[in-house]
Amino acid sequence: MSGARASATRLRGRLVVSWSTGSPSRRAAILIGGTLAAALAGAFLFGVWHVLFGGLVKGNWRAGGFGVALAAISMALLAGEAALVRRLLR
């Protein structure tokens, strides 16, 4: 099993245990965190779309610059959320 897959499996196991034994506020935090992660992943993909199609394909580097900024910010926030989740699930 690769390192990323093993890490994802451990995280999934921790989330299952945390969900099943957690209070309603813990479950709400898991739902909010998952929703936030999905939104940030979508923002990252939207930024990459702007870089690829707005900047590279169409030559509109204003759109490409927007895409770079959006992708970078959303990935930084997603990495911060992942670090927070790792710390809270210890």
C-alpha positions as CSV (number, residue, x, y, z in Angstrom):
1,M,0.0,0.0,0.0
2,S,1.4,3.4,-0.9
3,G,2.0,6.1,1.7
4,A,-0.8,8.3,0.5
5,R,-3.3,5.4,0.4
6,A,-2.3,4.2,3.9
7,S,-2.6,7.8,5.2
8,A,-6.1,8.1,3.7
9,T,-7.1,4.8,5.1
10,R,-5.9,5.8,8.6
11,L,-7.8,9.1,8.3
12,R,-10.9,7.4,7.2
13,G,-10.7,5.0,10.1
14,R,-10.2,7.9,12.6
15,L,-13.2,9.7,11.1
16,V,-15.4,6.7,11.4
17,V,-14.5,6.2,15.0
18,S,-14.8,9.9,15.8
19,W,-18.3,10.0,14.1
20,S,-19.6,6.9,15.8
21,T,-18.4,7.8,19.3
22,G,-18.7,11.6,19.0
23,S,-21.2,14.0,20.3
24,P,-23.5,15.9,18.0
25,S,-21.2,18.9,18.1
26,R,-18.3,16.6,17.0
27,R,-20.5,15.3,14.1
28,A,-21.3,18.8,13.1
29,A,-17.6,19.7,13.0
30,I,-16.9,16.7,10.8
31,L,-19.7,17.8,8.4
32,I,-18.6,21.4,8.3
33,G,-14.9,20.3,7.8
34,G,-15.9,18.0,5.0
35,T,-18.0,20.7,3.3
36,L,-15.2,23.2,3.6
37,A,-12.7,20.7,2.1
38,A,-15.0,20.0,-0.8
39,A,-15.5,23.8,-1.5
40,L,-11.7,24.4,-1.3
41,A,-11.0,21.5,-3.7
42,G,-13.6,22.9,-6.1
43,A,-12.0,26.4,-5.9
44,F,-8.6,24.8,-6.6
45,L,-10.0,23.0,-9.7
46,F,-11.7,26.2,-10.8
47,G,-8.4,28.0,-10.6
48,V,-6.6,25.3,-12.5
49,W,-9.3,25.6,-15.2
50,H,-8.6,29.3,-15.5
51,V,-4.9,28.7,-15.8
52,L,-5.2,26.0,-18.4
53,F,-8.0,27.3,-20.6
54,G,-8.0,31.0,-19.9
55,G,-4.3,31.5,-19.8
56,L,-2.7,28.8,-21.9
57,V,-5.4,28.0,-24.5
58,K,-7.0,31.4,-25.0
59,G,-4.0,33.6,-24.1
60,N,-5.9,35.6,-21.6
61,W,-3.4,35.9,-18.8
62,R,-5.7,38.0,-16.6
63,A,-7.8,34.9,-16.3
64,G,-4.6,32.8,-15.9
65,G,-3.3,35.1,-13.1
66,F,-6.7,34.9,-11.4
67,G,-6.4,31.1,-11.7
68,V,-2.9,31.0,-10.2
69,A,-4.0,33.1,-7.2
70,L,-7.2,31.2,-6.6
71,A,-5.5,27.8,-6.9
72,A,-2.6,28.9,-4.6
73,I,-4.9,30.4,-1.9
74,S,-7.3,27.5,-1.9
75,M,-4.5,24.9,-1.7
76,A,-2.9,26.8,1.2
77,L,-6.2,26.9,3.0
78,L,-6.8,23.2,2.3
79,A,-3.4,22.3,3.6
80,G,-4.1,24.3,6.8
81,E,-7.4,22.6,7.2
82,A,-5.7,19.2,6.8
83,A,-3.1,20.1,9.4
84,L,-5.8,21.2,11.8
85,V,-7.7,18.0,11.3
86,R,-4.6,15.9,11.8
87,R,-3.9,17.7,15.1
88,L,-7.4,17.4,16.4
89,L,-7.7,13.7,15.6
90,R,-4.6,12.7,17.5
